[in-house]
Structures are given as structure tokens and as C-alpha cells.
Amino acid sequence: MEQPPKSPDPQPADDAQDPVAHCYRHPGRETAIRCTRCDKPICPDCMVSASVGFQCPDCVRGGSGTGHAPGANQPRNVVGSVVRGGDPRLVTKILLAINLLVFGLTLIPETGERVIGELVLVGAWPPPPYPVFEGVAAGEWYRLVTSMFLHQQVWHIAFNMLSLWWIGGPLEAALGRTRYLALYLLSGLAGSALTYAVSAPEALSLGASGAIFGLFGATAVLMKRMKYDMRPVIALLVINLIITFGVPGISWTAHIGGLVGGLLLALGLVYAPKEKRNLVQAGTLGLVFVAVLVTVLVRTATLVA
């Protein structure tokens, strides 16, 4: 009996021919992760944590043609915020732009000296018993924030901004813009507060290092939560701590204050129980802010007494 001709084997899909898939939004990035809803390959910057697996930004926004209305059952990321799409590094880019703009102002003759004098963190200069002095102790609390965006040396701003881009970008994508910005600013404030608390009244301090170390701490917590290999971030943190304590002129207080602040904030953001997530996260942010406030108030009382 004559056998019927066999149908040709189906051709393998493109992704089967190519064992390495590339993110559909970032073609240059290889990835082994796929959207659980539409099966498109996605990189870590694009993936959104869902109840099962990860989803792509298009599906989160309801724009994948799956029949889900925008905003319906949108999955949330690891800290519970809904991913809105758009540029995943928007806040990081804005922070970079502010730092570079302020640095550019410091390079202008005469203007630069005035900018540094107005924005640098200083406890009280000149310190009491002079009848008139300036600094945080004199009520210029804004210096706790403005000093975070101030740099003098090219190597200083280059190191901080490269760290901000490499670490801040993925962290912003993971935490969402609001929580990421709160983490950055509060970590920087924690570094400023510790510097103000233990440094001499006439000591000057500047730089984004406190906030950057806060991002280091938060990255370690997030990687632990996601069960990633911790060795790279630990090694990077150890190297930075060796530089902190081994190179003269570096404000270790800003680094340690920012690191501790970032660790505490990330623990509250990442490990908050789902049923009380917003309360725990808001409480963590509030407690760190109160700790900064109390530290500044106590130190100011000792300087003006």
C-alpha cells in the first residue's frame, strides 16, 4: 500500500533559529526573559513584575491587542507601583542634568565662587561666638539639599554621574519614579545630616555621594529580594568603601549616612507586606525623614547654644 506523502515539518520560528532573543524595545540587549502575556522578549529594564512571571510595558498599558482595557488589572512592580511606560530613566536623566548644570555654573569666573559659597554644606561659618554667621545653624537648611548637587572637581562629578547612570537607571525602572526620587533625596539628606552632626562647624561638604551610596544600598536590598547574584554589588560596595576611608579629603560621613539611609529605605519599600504596603512604605520614608530632622535640630541646638 502506498504511503501518503508526509507533510513538511513546520519551519522553526525565528526565535528558535536564533537561541538568543533580544528585547523588543532595546534590540541591542540580549535576554532570556519573555512577557507572560504576549511572549515578547524583554530586558530587565522593561520587565514588570506580575503575579506570575513578568510582563512587557505594552501589555501593562493594555496596548498589546490582548483585549485588556488600559488600567485594568495592571501588574505592579516589586514595590507595588504601576508602571506607566515612557522613558524608564526619566528621573535619572533629570538628576544628571541638574548636577551638570550646577557644575557648569561653578566653572564661570566669579559666578562659580558665589554659587559654591551659597550651595555648599556648612555648619556655621564663622562659628559662634560671632554675632552674625551663616550655614545650617543659622537657618540655611536648604544647604542640606543644595550641597547634594554641587561638585568642584571633574573627577568628582564624573565618578558620581557615572554611578548615578549605571545604578540609578535600573533602580528607577524597578522602583518607579516617585519611590526612586524619594529614595535618592532622602539618602542624600541622611548623608548631609550625618556630616552636619559630626563635622566641625566650619567644615565644608559637597557632592552627590550620599545619594549615590543610598542607591548602592538600595540595589543590594533589591538584588537580595529578587534572588540575584549578590557578589558584583558587594564587591563594588567594598571597593567604594575602601576608597571612602583610604583617600584623604573624602567625606566618609556623607557616604555612610547615605548608605544607611538607602538600606533602611529600600528594606521598607521592597519588603513591605502586600496588604499594608502603602502604609509601611510611607511610614519608612517618614521615619527616615524624622531621623534626619531630629539629627539636624539636635546639632543646631549645640552650635547656637
N, C-alpha and C positions, 0 to 999 in steps of 0.2 A: 504494500500500500504506500502510495506516495505521500511523503510528509508535507504538510503545508509550509510555505516559506515562513521563516521566523521574522518577526518584526524587528527592525533595527533597535539596538539598545538606545535608550534616551541619552542625549548628549548631556554631560555634566554641566551644571550651572557654572557661571563664570567664577563664583567664589570657590567652587570645588576644584576648578582647574588651578586657581591661584590659592594656595593654602594660607596665604597671609592676606587678611582683609584690611581695608583702610577706612578710616572714619569718613562717613558721607559728608560731614561738614568740614573736615580737615583732611583732604586727600593725602597729604604727606605723612600722616600718622598711622602707623600700623596698630591694629587692635585685634583682640580675640573676644571682645565683648559685643553682644548684639542686643538690640531692643527687643524686649519680650513681647511687644505688641506687633511691630511691623517687621522685625528681623533685620533691620538695617544695622550695619556695623557702626559702633560709636566708641569714641575715645573717653578716657576718664574725665576730661573737661566737659564733655557733652552728656554723659550718662546721668540720669536722675534716678535715685533710689526709689523703688516701688515696693509694694507688699511682697511681690515675687520678682526677683531679678532687678533689672534696670530698664528704663525707657529712654527714648530719644526726646529732645526738646520739641520736635514736631508733634509727636503723639501726646506729650504733656499739654501742649496748647490746643489739642484737638484738631490739628491741621493735617493729619496723615490720611484722611479719607476713610477712617475706620467707622465713621458713623457716630462718634462721640462728640457731643457738643462741647465747645470751648468752655473750660471751667468745671466740667462735670467729672467727678471722681479723679481729679488731678492728683497724681502721686507727688509725694513730698520728698525732699532730700533728707539726709541723715539727721539734720537738726529740726526737721518739721516744716520748713518753709517751702512754699510752692515756687517752682522755677518758672519765671515769666519769659524766658527766652531773651533774645538780644545779645549784646556783647557780654560774654561771661567774665571779662576783665575790666568792665567799665570803671568801677570804683578804684581799682588798682591804677588804671591809667590816669584818673583824675588826681590821685595822691602823688603819682610820679610828676605830673605836670605842675602841681603846686610846689613841690620840693625844687624842681628845676627852675621854676620862675623866681622863687625866693633866692636861690643860689645865683641866678643871673643878676639880680638886683645887688647882691653883695659884691659883684665884680665891678660895679660902676664906681669910679673915684668919688670920694666924699660921701656919696649916697650910700655906698656899701657899709662904711663905718657907722653911719646913722642907723641903718637897718639892723646891723648886728647889735648895736647898743640898745635898740628898742625891743628886740625879739629874744635875745639870749636869756637863758635862765640864770638868775642871780638871786641869792637870798636877801641880802640887804647891802647896798653899796652907796656911800660908805656906811659901815655898820654903826649902831648907837655906840657912844652917847651923842653923836652928831644930831642936831635938832632936825635936819632935813636929810632924808635918804630915800633911795629908790630900790625897787626889787619886789619880790613876792611879799616880803614882810611889810612893805609899805602899801599893800593893797593891789599891787600889779599882778594879780593872779593869772592874767592872760599869758604871762611868760611861761607858765607850766605847759601851755599848749603850743604857743608860737615857737618855742625853742625846739619842738619836735620836727619842725620843717626848715630848720636852719643848719647850714653846713658852711665851712670855710675852705677846707682843702678839697682838691679834685678827687684824690683817692678816697676821701671820706664819703662824699656823696656818691661816687661811682660804686663803692662797695655796698652801701645801703640800698641804692636804687636797683642794682642787680639782684640783691637778695629779695627786695620787695617784688620784683617781677617774677623771679623763679619760684618763690614760696607763696607770695600773696595771690598770684593769679589762680593756681589750683585751689587754694584755700577759699577764695571768693566764690569759685564755682561750686564748691562743696557746701559752704555755709549759707550762701545767699548774700545779697548786697548789704542789707540792713545789719544783720548779725556780724558780718565781716567788718564793716565800718566801725561798729561798736567795739568789737574786739581790738581793732587797730588803735583807736583813740584811747580806750581805757588802759590798754597795755602801755601806751606811751605815757599816759598820765601817771600810772603806777611807777614807771621809771623816773619821771620827773619828781614825784613826791618823795621817793626814797633818796634821791640825790639832794633835794632841798632839806630833807630831815637830818642827814648825817654830814653834809659838806660844810665847810667854813662859810660864814656869811658873805664873804667877798668872792667866793669861788664862782667861776663861770662854767656853764654846761650847755651844750647844744648838740643837735643831731637826732635822727630818726631811729637810732639804735635801740632805744627802749621798746618802741613799737615793733621793730623788726624781730627782736628777741621774743616778744609776745607771740609773733607769728610762728617762730620756731617751736615754742612750747605748744601752741595750738595744733601745729602739724603733727607733733609727736602723739598727742592725745587722739587726734583723728585717725592716724595710721594704726594706733593700737585698737581703736574701736572697729576699724574696717579689717582688722587682722592682716595688715600688710607687713612686709619685712621691715622691722624697726632699725636694722643696723645702719642704713645710709643716713637717716636723720639723726641718730645718736652720734655717729661719727662726725657729722657736720657740726652738731651742737658742741661736742667735746673740743673740736678744733677752734671754734669761736670762743669758747670759754678760756682755752689756753691763751689765745690772743688777748682776750679781755684782761687777764691777770698778768700776762707776760710783757705787754707793751706799755711803756710809760705814757701817761697822758690820756689814757682811755678811761672813761667814767664807768667803772665797774658797777656803781650803784644803779645807773640807768639800765644797764644790761640785766642785772639780777632782778631789779624791780619789775622790768618789763616781762622777763621770763616767768617769774612767779605769777604776775598778773595774767599773762596769757594762758598759763597752765590752769589756773583756777577758773578763768572764764570758759575755757574750752571744756573742762570737765562738766561744768553746769550746762553748757549748750549741747554737748554731744551725748551725755549720759542722762539727760533729763527723762524721767518716765513719760511715756506717751500720754497717759491720762492726765498728767499735771505738767505737761511740757512747757506751756507758755508761762505758768506761774513760777516754775523752777528757774527757767531761763531768765525771766525778768528779775527774779529775786537775786540770782547770781550777779547779774550786771549791776543791780542796785547795791549789793553788799560790797563789791569791789569799789564802786564809786564812793560809798560812805567811808570805806577804809582810807581811800585817797584823801577825802575831805578831812577826816579826823587827823590824819598824819600832818597835813598842811596847817591845820588850826593849832595843833599842839606845838609844832615847830615855830610858828609865828608868835605864839604867846611867849616862848622862851627868848626870842630875838628882840621883842619890843618891850619886855619887862624891864 
